[in-house]
Amino acid sequence: MIMKRPCVGVGVVVIKGGKVLLGKRKNAHGEGSWCFPGGHLEFNESVEECAVREVREETGIEIKNLRLGPFTNDVFEKEAKHYVTLFVIAEYASGKAKVMEPEKCEKWAWFEWNSLPEPLFLPIQNLLKQGFNPFE
């Protein structure tokens, strides 16, 4: 018998000049929704190492001053996927955000926290339900 278990995802709230970075997903669960950069936590990798690696791989930018944030429990019923998403809050350090994985992301853009685009990726929806605000 195969037991399904949740996967661990890391979402990175990158802050620059009062805005956060979001990408529009494609060819994956949550297609068409906006999400933070991030991905799967790898074996023997710290959450912070994962955050730095994923942001670099997906956007080409560097981040600094990382701090651990909240987590969400995200069940994607339609796709039969279950993730525990660990959020990291980080400041922008350098580089220009660009689409490094065009098969996974349509575009990157900076948004003010009180005017996030729709639709949002499920982990962000769940994060907002907790009342999270990276600027508080």
N, CA, C and O atoms as CSV, one atom per row, in Angstrom:
chain,resi,resn,atom,element,x,y,z
A,1,MET,N,N,0.838,-1.181,0.000
A,1,MET,CA,C,0.000,0.000,0.000
A,1,MET,C,C,0.889,1.253,0.000
A,1,MET,O,O,1.806,1.378,0.811
A,2,ILE,N,N,0.602,2.162,-0.911
A,2,ILE,CA,C,1.362,3.406,-1.009
A,2,ILE,C,C,0.620,4.485,-0.233
A,2,ILE,O,O,-0.551,4.769,-0.486
A,3,MET,N,N,1.335,5.080,0.723
A,3,MET,CA,C,0.738,6.177,1.485
A,3,MET,C,C,1.162,7.500,0.863
A,3,MET,O,O,2.348,7.758,0.663
A,4,LYS,N,N,0.175,8.327,0.561
A,4,LYS,CA,C,0.501,9.661,0.051
A,4,LYS,C,C,0.776,10.567,1.234
A,4,LYS,O,O,0.077,10.512,2.246
A,5,ARG,N,N,1.788,11.393,1.103
A,5,ARG,CA,C,2.141,12.348,2.150
A,5,ARG,C,C,2.247,13.738,1.533
A,5,ARG,O,O,2.507,13.881,0.338
A,6,PRO,N,N,2.045,14.753,2.359
A,6,PRO,CA,C,2.200,16.115,1.834
A,6,PRO,C,C,3.649,16.393,1.435
A,6,PRO,O,O,4.586,15.824,1.996
A,7,CYS,N,N,3.806,17.272,0.463
A,7,CYS,CA,C,5.124,17.764,0.072
A,7,CYS,C,C,5.384,19.059,0.830
A,7,CYS,O,O,4.451,19.706,1.307
A,8,VAL,N,N,6.655,19.433,0.938
A,8,VAL,CA,C,7.020,20.688,1.584
A,8,VAL,C,C,7.417,21.696,0.513
A,8,VAL,O,O,8.348,21.472,-0.260
A,9,GLY,N,N,6.695,22.801,0.486
A,9,GLY,CA,C,7.009,23.884,-0.425
A,9,GLY,C,C,7.541,25.071,0.352
A,9,GLY,O,O,7.246,25.236,1.536
A,10,VAL,N,N,8.329,25.896,-0.322
A,10,VAL,CA,C,8.842,27.127,0.282
A,10,VAL,C,C,8.413,28.274,-0.624
A,10,VAL,O,O,8.693,28.272,-1.823
A,11,GLY,N,N,7.731,29.249,-0.039
A,11,GLY,CA,C,7.320,30.440,-0.768
A,11,GLY,C,C,8.094,31.633,-0.219
A,11,GLY,O,O,8.217,31.794,0.995
A,12,VAL,N,N,8.615,32.468,-1.117
A,12,VAL,CA,C,9.481,33.567,-0.678
A,12,VAL,C,C,8.819,34.909,-0.975
A,12,VAL,O,O,8.563,35.260,-2.126
A,13,VAL,N,N,8.552,35.649,0.104
A,13,VAL,CA,C,7.974,36.981,-0.012
A,13,VAL,C,C,9.147,37.949,-0.148
A,13,VAL,O,O,9.764,38.339,0.844
A,14,VAL,N,N,9.450,38.336,-1.406
A,14,VAL,CA,C,10.574,39.242,-1.663
A,14,VAL,C,C,10.044,40.677,-1.653
A,14,VAL,O,O,9.128,41.022,-2.400
A,15,ILE,N,N,10.636,41.499,-0.793
A,15,ILE,CA,C,10.179,42.878,-0.615
A,15,ILE,C,C,11.189,43.848,-1.225
A,15,ILE,O,O,12.394,43.750,-0.993
A,16,LYS,N,N,10.664,44.786,-2.009
A,16,LYS,CA,C,11.506,45.825,-2.625
A,16,LYS,C,C,10.693,47.106,-2.707
A,16,LYS,O,O,9.674,47.157,-3.395
A,17,GLY,N,N,11.139,48.135,-2.011
A,17,GLY,CA,C,10.475,49.434,-2.114
A,17,GLY,C,C,8.994,49.394,-1.799
A,17,GLY,O,O,8.203,50.041,-2.486
A,18,GLY,N,N,8.598,48.649,-0.775
A,18,GLY,CA,C,7.192,48.598,-0.383
A,18,GLY,C,C,6.324,47.693,-1.228
A,18,GLY,O,O,5.102,47.696,-1.086
A,19,LYS,N,N,6.940,46.913,-2.111
A,19,LYS,CA,C,6.189,45.996,-2.971
A,19,LYS,C,C,6.715,44.577,-2.814
A,19,LYS,O,O,7.811,44.358,-2.298
A,20,VAL,N,N,5.902,43.604,-3.275
A,20,VAL,CA,C,6.305,42.191,-3.249
A,20,VAL,C,C,6.320,41.649,-4.675
A,20,VAL,O,O,5.590,42.125,-5.544
A,21,LEU,N,N,7.163,40.646,-4.899
A,21,LEU,CA,C,7.332,40.047,-6.224
A,21,LEU,C,C,6.398,38.860,-6.392
A,21,LEU,O,O,6.360,37.964,-5.548
A,22,LEU,N,N,5.640,38.858,-7.493
A,22,LEU,CA,C,4.753,37.742,-7.823
A,22,LEU,C,C,4.948,37.332,-9.269
A,22,LEU,O,O,5.220,38.165,-10.133
A,23,GLY,N,N,4.804,36.034,-9.523
A,23,GLY,CA,C,4.894,35.497,-10.870
A,23,GLY,C,C,3.591,34.835,-11.264
A,23,GLY,O,O,2.872,34.310,-10.413
A,24,LYS,N,N,3.283,34.858,-12.560
A,24,LYS,CA,C,2.067,34.213,-13.071
A,24,LYS,C,C,2.417,32.806,-13.535
A,24,LYS,O,O,3.216,32.624,-14.454
A,25,ARG,N,N,1.803,31.801,-12.884
A,25,ARG,CA,C,2.122,30.393,-13.100
A,25,ARG,C,C,1.580,29.874,-14.432
A,25,ARG,O,O,0.542,30.314,-14.925
A,26,LYS,N,N,2.333,28.912,-14.998
A,26,LYS,CA,C,1.815,28.187,-16.161
A,26,LYS,C,C,2.353,26.760,-16.165
A,26,LYS,O,O,3.400,26.472,-15.585
A,27,ASN,N,N,1.620,25.878,-16.828
A,27,ASN,CA,C,1.993,24.462,-16.969
A,27,ASN,C,C,2.222,23.751,-15.638
A,27,ASN,O,O,3.094,22.888,-15.542
A,28,ALA,N,N,1.450,24.102,-14.615
A,28,ALA,CA,C,1.575,23.444,-13.318
A,28,ALA,C,C,0.263,23.632,-12.571
A,28,ALA,O,O,-0.612,24.373,-13.018
A,29,HIS,N,N,0.130,22.957,-11.424
A,29,HIS,CA,C,-1.091,23.189,-10.651
A,29,HIS,C,C,-1.141,24.657,-10.273
A,29,HIS,O,O,-0.118,25.278,-9.985
A,30,GLY,N,N,-2.349,25.202,-10.278
A,30,GLY,CA,C,-2.499,26.631,-10.025
A,30,GLY,C,C,-2.222,27.484,-11.253
A,30,GLY,O,O,-1.980,28.685,-11.129
A,31,GLU,N,N,-2.252,26.884,-12.432
A,31,GLU,CA,C,-1.960,27.629,-13.664
A,31,GLU,C,C,-2.827,28.881,-13.762
A,31,GLU,O,O,-4.027,28.843,-13.491
A,32,GLY,N,N,-2.202,29.988,-14.155
A,32,GLY,CA,C,-2.916,31.244,-14.310
A,32,GLY,C,C,-3.002,32.064,-13.035
A,32,GLY,O,O,-3.440,33.214,-13.064
A,33,SER,N,N,-2.585,31.478,-11.907
A,33,SER,CA,C,-2.628,32.222,-10.645
A,33,SER,C,C,-1.270,32.873,-10.384
A,33,SER,O,O,-0.256,32.497,-10.973
A,34,TRP,N,N,-1.280,33.854,-9.489
A,34,TRP,CA,C,-0.075,34.591,-9.122
A,34,TRP,C,C,0.507,34.014,-7.850
A,34,TRP,O,O,-0.218,33.729,-6.897
A,35,CYS,N,N,1.835,33.841,-7.838
A,35,CYS,CA,C,2.490,33.239,-6.671
A,35,CYS,C,C,3.825,33.919,-6.401
A,35,CYS,O,O,4.391,34.597,-7.259
A,36,PHE,N,N,4.308,33.715,-5.179
A,36,PHE,CA,C,5.661,34.144,-4.840
A,36,PHE,C,C,6.644,33.191,-5.490
A,36,PHE,O,O,6.266,32.066,-5.819
A,37,PRO,N,N,7.905,33.600,-5.691
A,37,PRO,CA,C,8.902,32.622,-6.113
A,37,PRO,C,C,9.036,31.557,-5.026
A,37,PRO,O,O,8.799,31.827,-3.848
A,38,GLY,N,N,9.412,30.364,-5.424
A,38,GLY,CA,C,9.586,29.289,-4.455
A,38,GLY,C,C,9.519,27.932,-5.117
A,38,GLY,O,O,9.438,27.822,-6.341
A,39,GLY,N,N,9.556,26.900,-4.295
A,39,GLY,CA,C,9.512,25.546,-4.837
A,39,GLY,C,C,9.660,24.528,-3.735
A,39,GLY,O,O,9.399,24.801,-2.563
A,40,HIS,N,N,10.090,23.336,-4.141
A,40,HIS,CA,C,10.212,22.225,-3.197
A,40,HIS,C,C,11.470,22.323,-2.347
A,40,HIS,O,O,12.550,22.647,-2.842
A,41,LEU,N,N,11.312,22.041,-1.070
A,41,LEU,CA,C,12.453,21.914,-0.172
A,41,LEU,C,C,13.154,20.603,-0.517
A,41,LEU,O,O,12.527,19.544,-0.533
A,42,GLU,N,N,14.456,20.677,-0.793
A,42,GLU,CA,C,15.230,19.489,-1.162
A,42,GLU,C,C,15.782,18.803,0.084
A,42,GLU,O,O,15.892,19.411,1.149
A,43,PHE,N,N,16.124,17.533,-0.071
A,43,PHE,CA,C,16.679,16.742,1.027
A,43,PHE,C,C,17.969,17.385,1.531
A,43,PHE,O,O,18.822,17.764,0.729
A,44,ASN,N,N,18.120,17.512,2.844
A,44,ASN,CA,C,19.301,18.106,3.501
A,44,ASN,C,C,19.484,19.602,3.249
A,44,ASN,O,O,20.568,20.132,3.494
A,45,GLU,N,N,18.462,20.286,2.771
A,45,GLU,CA,C,18.555,21.714,2.484
A,45,GLU,C,C,17.831,22.487,3.582
A,45,GLU,O,O,16.761,22.071,4.027
A,46,SER,N,N,18.399,23.603,4.023
A,46,SER,CA,C,17.687,24.439,4.997
A,46,SER,C,C,16.600,25.223,4.258
A,46,SER,O,O,16.660,25.390,3.039
A,47,VAL,N,N,15.623,25.692,5.002
A,47,VAL,CA,C,14.552,26.488,4.403
A,47,VAL,C,C,15.142,27.749,3.767
A,47,VAL,O,O,14.736,28.146,2.675
A,48,GLU,N,N,16.098,28.374,4.451
A,48,GLU,CA,C,16.722,29.586,3.914
A,48,GLU,C,C,17.514,29.293,2.634
A,48,GLU,O,O,17.461,30.067,1.678
A,49,GLU,N,N,18.250,28.170,2.619
A,49,GLU,CA,C,18.996,27.794,1.399
A,49,GLU,C,C,18.040,27.575,0.237
A,49,GLU,O,O,18.312,27.999,-0.886
A,50,CYS,N,N,16.930,26.919,0.504
A,50,CYS,CA,C,15.921,26.688,-0.523
A,50,CYS,C,C,15.395,28.016,-1.061
A,50,CYS,O,O,15.249,28.185,-2.271
A,51,ALA,N,N,15.112,28.960,-0.160
A,51,ALA,CA,C,14.581,30.259,-0.568
A,51,ALA,C,C,15.550,30.983,-1.502
A,51,ALA,O,O,15.148,31.482,-2.553
A,52,VAL,N,N,16.824,31.037,-1.117
A,52,VAL,CA,C,17.832,31.712,-1.942
A,52,VAL,C,C,17.952,31.028,-3.302
A,52,VAL,O,O,17.981,31.694,-4.337
A,53,ARG,N,N,18.021,29.689,-3.295
A,53,ARG,CA,C,18.171,28.921,-4.542
A,53,ARG,C,C,16.976,29.115,-5.468
A,53,ARG,O,O,17.144,29.400,-6.653
A,54,GLU,N,N,15.776,28.962,-4.930
A,54,GLU,CA,C,14.583,29.063,-5.772
A,54,GLU,C,C,14.406,30.465,-6.360
A,54,GLU,O,O,14.060,30.605,-7.533
A,55,VAL,N,N,14.642,31.502,-5.552
A,55,VAL,CA,C,14.507,32.868,-6.069
A,55,VAL,C,C,15.508,33.096,-7.197
A,55,VAL,O,O,15.169,33.675,-8.229
A,56,ARG,N,N,16.741,32.638,-6.994
A,56,ARG,CA,C,17.775,32.799,-8.027
A,56,ARG,C,C,17.396,32.025,-9.299
A,56,ARG,O,O,17.481,32.563,-10.402
A,57,GLU,N,N,16.975,30.752,-9.139
A,57,GLU,CA,C,16.638,29.915,-10.298
A,57,GLU,C,C,15.453,30.463,-11.083
A,57,GLU,O,O,15.435,30.406,-12.313
A,58,GLU,N,N,14.461,30.996,-10.364
A,58,GLU,CA,C,13.229,31.417,-11.035
A,58,GLU,C,C,13.248,32.848,-11.546
A,58,GLU,O,O,12.615,33.154,-12.557
A,59,THR,N,N,13.978,33.741,-10.848
A,59,THR,CA,C,13.902,35.168,-11.187
A,59,THR,C,C,15.235,35.796,-11.569
A,59,THR,O,O,15.260,36.857,-12.193
A,60,GLY,N,N,16.348,35.153,-11.201
A,60,GLY,CA,C,17.664,35.731,-11.468
A,60,GLY,C,C,18.084,36.802,-10.483
A,60,GLY,O,O,19.136,37.416,-10.661
A,61,ILE,N,N,17.285,37.045,-9.440
A,61,ILE,CA,C,17.671,38.074,-8.475
A,61,ILE,C,C,18.254,37.450,-7.212
A,61,ILE,O,O,18.091,36.257,-6.954
A,62,GLU,N,N,18.932,38.281,-6.437
A,62,GLU,CA,C,19.514,37.865,-5.162
A,62,GLU,C,C,18.702,38.492,-4.035
A,62,GLU,O,O,18.155,39.585,-4.181
A,63,ILE,N,N,18.631,37.782,-2.905
A,63,ILE,CA,C,17.878,38.272,-1.754
A,63,ILE,C,C,18.769,38.322,-0.520
A,63,ILE,O,O,19.834,37.706,-0.489
A,64,LYS,N,N,18.322,39.067,0.509
A,64,LYS,CA,C,19.096,39.220,1.748
A,64,LYS,C,C,18.136,39.359,2.929
A,64,LYS,O,O,16.925,39.495,2.754
A,65,ASN,N,N,18.707,39.322,4.134
A,65,ASN,CA,C,17.937,39.520,5.367
A,65,ASN,C,C,16.714,38.612,5.453
A,65,ASN,O,O,15.594,39.073,5.671
A,66,LEU,N,N,16.950,37.308,5.277
A,66,LEU,CA,C,15.863,36.346,5.318
A,66,LEU,C,C,15.375,36.118,6.738
A,66,LEU,O,O,16.161,36.089,7.685
A,67,ARG,N,N,14.066,35.956,6.870
A,67,ARG,CA,C,13.505,35.553,8.147
A,67,ARG,C,C,12.345,34.592,7.895
A,67,ARG,O,O,11.613,34.725,6.914
A,68,LEU,N,N,12.191,33.628,8.795
A,68,LEU,CA,C,11.125,32.648,8.638
A,68,LEU,C,C,9.782,33.290,8.945
A,68,LEU,O,O,9.646,34.065,9.892
A,69,GLY,N,N,8.807,32.957,8.138
A,69,GLY,CA,C,7.461,33.481,8.328
A,69,GLY,C,C,6.517,32.357,8.725
A,69,GLY,O,O,6.955,31.328,9.240
A,70,PRO,N,N,5.227,32.547,8.489
A,70,PRO,CA,C,4.244,31.523,8.840
A,70,PRO,C,C,4.261,30.371,7.839
A,70,PRO,O,O,5.039,30.365,6.885
A,71,PHE,N,N,3.387,29.399,8.080
A,71,PHE,CA,C,3.219,28.293,7.135
A,71,PHE,C,C,1.734,28.139,6.847
A,71,PHE,O,O,0.887,28.607,7.609
A,72,THR,N,N,1.428,27.470,5.729
A,72,THR,CA,C,0.041,27.154,5.398
A,72,THR,C,C,-0.072,25.673,5.065
A,72,THR,O,O,0.901,25.033,4.666
A,73,ASN,N,N,-1.273,25.143,5.235
A,73,ASN,CA,C,-1.597,23.761,4.901
A,73,ASN,C,C,-2.493,23.827,3.669
A,73,ASN,O,O,-3.646,24.249,3.760
A,74,ASP,N,N,-1.966,23.410,2.510
A,74,ASP,CA,C,-2.627,23.665,1.228
A,74,ASP,C,C,-3.018,22.371,0.524
A,74,ASP,O,O,-2.161,21.617,0.061
A,75,VAL,N,N,-4.322,22.127,0.449
A,75,VAL,CA,C,-4.826,20.937,-0.227
A,75,VAL,C,C,-5.430,21.368,-1.562
A,75,VAL,O,O,-6.433,22.080,-1.611
A,76,PHE,N,N,-4.795,20.917,-2.638
A,76,PHE,CA,C,-5.266,21.196,-3.991
A,76,PHE,C,C,-6.161,20.023,-4.389
A,76,PHE,O,O,-5.679,19.024,-4.923
A,77,GLU,N,N,-7.453,20.143,-4.130
A,77,GLU,CA,C,-8.365,19.018,-4.319
A,77,GLU,C,C,-8.420,18.545,-5.767
A,77,GLU,O,O,-8.337,17.346,-6.034
A,78,LYS,N,N,-8.561,19.488,-6.707
A,78,LYS,CA,C,-8.691,19.129,-8.122
A,78,LYS,C,C,-7.478,18.343,-8.612
A,78,LYS,O,O,-7.620,17.402,-9.393
A,79,GLU,N,N,-6.278,18.730,-8.152
A,79,GLU,CA,C,-5.040,18.085,-8.607
A,79,GLU,C,C,-4.600,16.941,-7.698
A,79,GLU,O,O,-3.605,16.273,-7.979
A,80,ALA,N,N,-5.341,16.710,-6.602
A,80,ALA,CA,C,-4.995,15.671,-5.618
A,80,ALA,C,C,-3.556,15.859,-5.113
A,80,ALA,O,O,-2.781,14.906,-5.030
A,81,LYS,N,N,-3.220,17.116,-4.779
A,81,LYS,CA,C,-1.898,17.433,-4.227
A,81,LYS,C,C,-2.085,18.091,-2.874
A,81,LYS,O,O,-3.077,18.778,-2.633
A,82,HIS,N,N,-1.119,17.871,-1.995
A,82,HIS,CA,C,-1.175,18.442,-0.656
A,82,HIS,C,C,0.220,18.956,-0.309
A,82,HIS,O,O,1.201,18.213,-0.359
A,83,TYR,N,N,0.289,20.223,0.039
A,83,TYR,CA,C,1.560,20.849,0.406
A,83,TYR,C,C,1.445,21.513,1.766
A,83,TYR,O,O,0.388,22.030,2.129
A,84,VAL,N,N,2.526,21.496,2.506
A,84,VAL,CA,C,2.718,22.397,3.629
A,84,VAL,C,C,3.703,23.429,3.088
A,84,VAL,O,O,4.827,23.092,2.716
A,85,THR,N,N,3.274,24.680,3.049
A,85,THR,CA,C,4.107,25.739,2.478
A,85,THR,C,C,4.705,26.577,3.599
A,85,THR,O,O,3.990,27.150,4.420
A,86,LEU,N,N,6.033,26.635,3.613
A,86,LEU,CA,C,6.777,27.415,4.595
A,86,LEU,C,C,7.144,28.739,3.934
A,86,LEU,O,O,7.770,28.755,2.874
A,87,PHE,N,N,6.762,29.836,4.552
A,87,PHE,CA,C,7.044,31.141,3.954
A,87,PHE,C,C,8.291,31.767,4.559
A,87,PHE,O,O,8.540,31.674,5.760
A,88,VAL,N,N,9.061,32.404,3.695
A,88,VAL,CA,C,10.266,33.136,4.082
A,88,VAL,C,C,10.066,34.567,3.608
A,88,VAL,O,O,9.643,34.798,2.475
A,89,ILE,N,N,10.369,35.526,4.472
A,89,ILE,CA,C,10.303,36.931,4.091
A,89,ILE,C,C,11.738,37.384,3.859
A,89,ILE,O,O,12.611,37.147,4.693
A,90,ALA,N,N,11.979,38.034,2.731
A,90,ALA,CA,C,13.336,38.451,2.381
A,90,ALA,C,C,13.304,39.812,1.706
A,90,ALA,O,O,12.291,40.219,1.137
A,91,GLU,N,N,14.419,40.500,1.778
A,91,GLU,CA,C,14.557,41.772,1.083
A,91,GLU,C,C,15.285,41.543,-0.236
A,91,GLU,O,O,16.177,40.701,-0.333
A,92,TYR,N,N,14.891,42.299,-1.234
A,92,TYR,CA,C,15.575,42.312,-2.516
A,92,TYR,C,C,17.006,42.793,-2.299
A,92,TYR,O,O,17.228,43.756,-1.565
A,93,ALA,N,N,17.974,42.136,-2.925
A,93,ALA,CA,C,19.373,42.558,-2.802
A,93,ALA,C,C,19.901,43.127,-4.118
A,93,ALA,O,O,20.434,44.237,-4.145
A,94,SER,N,N,19.754,42.362,-5.221
A,94,SER,CA,C,20.283,42.832,-6.505
A,94,SER,C,C,19.700,42.037,-7.662
A,94,SER,O,O,19.097,40.978,-7.486
A,95,GLY,N,N,19.906,42.590,-8.858
A,95,GLY,CA,C,19.458,41.926,-10.081
A,95,GLY,C,C,18.125,42.471,-10.560
A,95,GLY,O,O,17.459,43.238,-9.865
A,96,LYS,N,N,17.748,42.056,-11.771
A,96,LYS,CA,C,16.459,42.449,-12.354
A,96,LYS,C,C,15.631,41.186,-12.514
A,96,LYS,O,O,16.080,40.219,-13.129
A,97,ALA,N,N,14.424,41.190,-11.965
A,97,ALA,CA,C,13.563,39.997,-12.047
A,97,ALA,C,C,13.222,39.701,-13.503
A,97,ALA,O,O,12.677,40.546,-14.215
A,98,LYS,N,N,13.552,38.489,-13.926
A,98,LYS,CA,C,13.216,38.071,-15.287
A,98,LYS,C,C,12.775,36.612,-15.263
A,98,LYS,O,O,13.091,35.873,-14.331
A,99,VAL,N,N,12.050,36.211,-16.284
A,99,VAL,CA,C,11.550,34.841,-16.365
A,99,VAL,C,C,12.700,33.926,-16.740
A,99,VAL,O,O,13.168,33.938,-17.879
A,100,MET,N,N,13.159,33.124,-15.769
A,100,MET,CA,C,14.273,32.194,-15.987
A,100,MET,C,C,13.769,30.804,-16.371
A,100,MET,O,O,14.511,30.006,-16.944
A,101,GLU,N,N,12.505,30.517,-16.052
A,101,GLU,CA,C,11.896,29.216,-16.368
A,101,GLU,C,C,10.600,29.462,-17.138
A,101,GLU,O,O,9.508,29.359,-16.580
A,102,PRO,N,N,10.734,29.795,-18.452
A,102,PRO,CA,C,9.550,30.181,-19.236
A,102,PRO,C,C,8.496,29.074,-19.352
A,102,PRO,O,O,7.341,29.347,-19.676
A,103,GLU,N,N,8.896,27.827,-19.087
A,103,GLU,CA,C,7.917,26.741,-19.134
A,103,GLU,C,C,7.031,26.732,-17.885
A,103,GLU,O,O,5.981,26.089,-17.869
A,104,LYS,N,N,7.458,27.447,-16.840
A,104,LYS,CA,C,6.722,27.453,-15.565
A,104,LYS,C,C,6.103,28.791,-15.209
A,104,LYS,O,O,5.154,28.852,-14.428
A,105,CYS,N,N,6.641,29.877,-15.785
A,105,CYS,CA,C,6.201,31.209,-15.372
A,105,CYS,C,C,6.054,32.121,-16.587
A,105,CYS,O,O,6.929,32.181,-17.452
A,106,GLU,N,N,4.933,32.824,-16.629
A,106,GLU,CA,C,4.645,33.738,-17.739
A,106,GLU,C,C,5.375,35.069,-17.576
A,106,GLU,O,O,5.966,35.585,-18.525
A,107,LYS,N,N,5.328,35.628,-16.339
A,107,LYS,CA,C,5.978,36.920,-16.096
A,107,LYS,C,C,6.114,37.153,-14.604
A,107,LYS,O,O,5.433,36.520,-13.797
A,108,TRP,N,N,7.019,38.087,-14.242
A,108,TRP,CA,C,7.220,38.536,-12.852
A,108,TRP,C,C,6.877,40.006,-12.786
A,108,TRP,O,O,7.160,40.762,-13.715
A,109,ALA,N,N,6.255,40.417,-11.669
A,109,ALA,CA,C,5.922,41.835,-11.487
A,109,ALA,C,C,5.886,42.146,-9.993
A,109,ALA,O,O,5.684,41.264,-9.158
A,110,TRP,N,N,6.087,43.431,-9.681
A,110,TRP,CA,C,6.070,43.911,-8.293
A,110,TRP,C,C,4.713,44.516,-7.998
A,110,TRP,O,O,4.180,45.276,-8.806
A,111,PHE,N,N,4.142,44.179,-6.829
A,111,PHE,CA,C,2.810,44.641,-6.455
A,111,PHE,C,C,2.800,45.185,-5.030
A,111,PHE,O,O,3.535,44.710,-4.165
A,112,GLU,N,N,1.960,46.183,-4.802
A,112,GLU,CA,C,1.736,46.659,-3.447
A,112,GLU,C,C,0.890,45.611,-2.726
A,112,GLU,O,O,0.032,44.967,-3.330
A,113,TRP,N,N,1.146,45.448,-1.415
A,113,TRP,CA,C,0.479,44.395,-0.641
A,113,TRP,C,C,-1.040,44.548,-0.654
A,113,TRP,O,O,-1.762,43.551,-0.688
A,114,ASN,N,N,-1.533,45.792,-0.626
A,114,ASN,CA,C,-2.978,45.984,-0.582
A,114,ASN,C,C,-3.627,46.001,-1.964
A,114,ASN,O,O,-4.816,46.295,-2.082
A,115,SER,N,N,-2.861,45.691,-3.006
A,115,SER,CA,C,-3.450,45.594,-4.357
A,115,SER,C,C,-2.820,44.428,-5.118
A,115,SER,O,O,-2.278,44.599,-6.210
A,116,LEU,N,N,-2.904,43.246,-4.522
A,116,LEU,CA,C,-2.372,42.034,-5.160
A,116,LEU,C,C,-3.285,41.623,-6.315
A,116,LEU,O,O,-4.496,41.837,-6.260
A,117,PRO,N,N,-2.700,41.029,-7.363
A,117,PRO,CA,C,-3.501,40.621,-8.525
A,117,PRO,C,C,-4.336,39.373,-8.215
A,117,PRO,O,O,-4.086,38.674,-7.232
A,118,GLU,N,N,-5.307,39.111,-9.049
A,118,GLU,CA,C,-6.147,37.911,-8.940
A,118,GLU,C,C,-5.998,37.111,-10.226
A,118,GLU,O,O,-5.728,37.689,-11.279
A,119,PRO,N,N,-6.169,35.791,-10.163
A,119,PRO,CA,C,-6.352,35.015,-8.937
A,119,PRO,C,C,-5.007,34.738,-8.264
A,119,PRO,O,O,-3.967,34.691,-8.921
A,120,LEU,N,N,-5.047,34.556,-6.948
A,120,LEU,CA,C,-3.842,34.227,-6.195
A,120,LEU,C,C,-3.727,32.722,-6.015
A,120,LEU,O,O,-4.732,32.023,-5.883
A,121,PHE,N,N,-2.497,32.230,-6.011
A,121,PHE,CA,C,-2.189,30.816,-5.771
A,121,PHE,C,C,-2.715,30.436,-4.384
A,121,PHE,O,O,-2.650,31.235,-3.450
A,122,LEU,N,N,-3.231,29.224,-4.258
A,122,LEU,CA,C,-3.866,28.767,-3.016
A,122,LEU,C,C,-3.051,29.050,-1.748
A,122,LEU,O,O,-3.629,29.522,-0.769
A,123,PRO,N,N,-1.725,28.783,-1.715
A,123,PRO,CA,C,-0.990,29.086,-0.486
A,123,PRO,C,C,-1.063,30.566,-0.090
A,123,PRO,O,O,-1.091,30.877,1.100
A,124,ILE,N,N,-1.093,31.474,-1.058
A,124,ILE,CA,C,-1.200,32.901,-0.734
A,124,ILE,C,C,-2.606,33.205,-0.216
A,124,ILE,O,O,-2.767,33.982,0.725
A,125,GLN,N,N,-3.620,32.595,-0.827
A,125,GLN,CA,C,-4.992,32.777,-0.321
A,125,GLN,C,C,-5.060,32.352,1.145
A,125,GLN,O,O,-5.636,33.053,1.977
A,126,ASN,N,N,-4.464,31.193,1.452
A,126,ASN,CA,C,-4.480,30.683,2.824
A,126,ASN,C,C,-3.659,31.567,3.760
A,126,ASN,O,O,-4.015,31.740,4.926
A,127,LEU,N,N,-2.558,32.129,3.250
A,127,LEU,CA,C,-1.730,33.037,4.032
A,127,LEU,C,C,-2.526,34.301,4.402
A,127,LEU,O,O,-2.467,34.771,5.538
A,128,LEU,N,N,-3.256,34.832,3.444
A,128,LEU,CA,C,-4.054,36.040,3.687
A,128,LEU,C,C,-5.164,35.781,4.696
A,128,LEU,O,O,-5.502,36.663,5.485
A,129,LYS,N,N,-5.740,34.565,4.676
A,129,LYS,CA,C,-6.782,34.207,5.648
A,129,LYS,C,C,-6.251,34.252,7.073
A,129,LYS,O,O,-7.018,34.431,8.019
A,130,GLN,N,N,-4.923,34.089,7.231
A,130,GLN,CA,C,-4.307,34.158,8.554
A,130,GLN,C,C,-4.074,35.602,9.002
A,130,GLN,O,O,-3.664,35.851,10.136
A,131,GLY,N,N,-4.339,36.545,8.103
A,131,GLY,CA,C,-4.112,37.956,8.427
A,131,GLY,C,C,-2.660,38.380,8.280
A,131,GLY,O,O,-2.263,39.424,8.797
A,132,PHE,N,N,-1.867,37.579,7.582
A,132,PHE,CA,C,-0.441,37.885,7.429
A,132,PHE,C,C,-0.224,39.148,6.601
A,132,PHE,O,O,-0.893,39.376,5.593
A,133,ASN,N,N,0.734,39.963,7.055
A,133,ASN,CA,C,1.166,41.142,6.307
A,133,ASN,C,C,2.673,41.282,6.526
A,133,ASN,O,O,3.106,41.519,7.654
A,134,PRO,N,N,3.483,41.141,5.466
A,134,PRO,CA,C,4.941,41.182,5.633
A,134,PRO,C,C,5.467,42.549,6.032
A,134,PRO,O,O,6.639,42.673,6.388
A,135,PHE,N,N,4.635,43.574,5.981
A,135,PHE,CA,C,5.072,44.927,6.296
A,135,PHE,C,C,4.751,45.319,7.741
A,135,PHE,O,O,5.037,46.439,8.163
A,136,GLU,N,N,4.153,44.387,8.498
A,136,GLU,CA,C,3.815,44.690,9.899
A,136,GLU,C,C,4.872,44.122,10.835
A,136,GLU,O,O,4.764,44.274,12.052
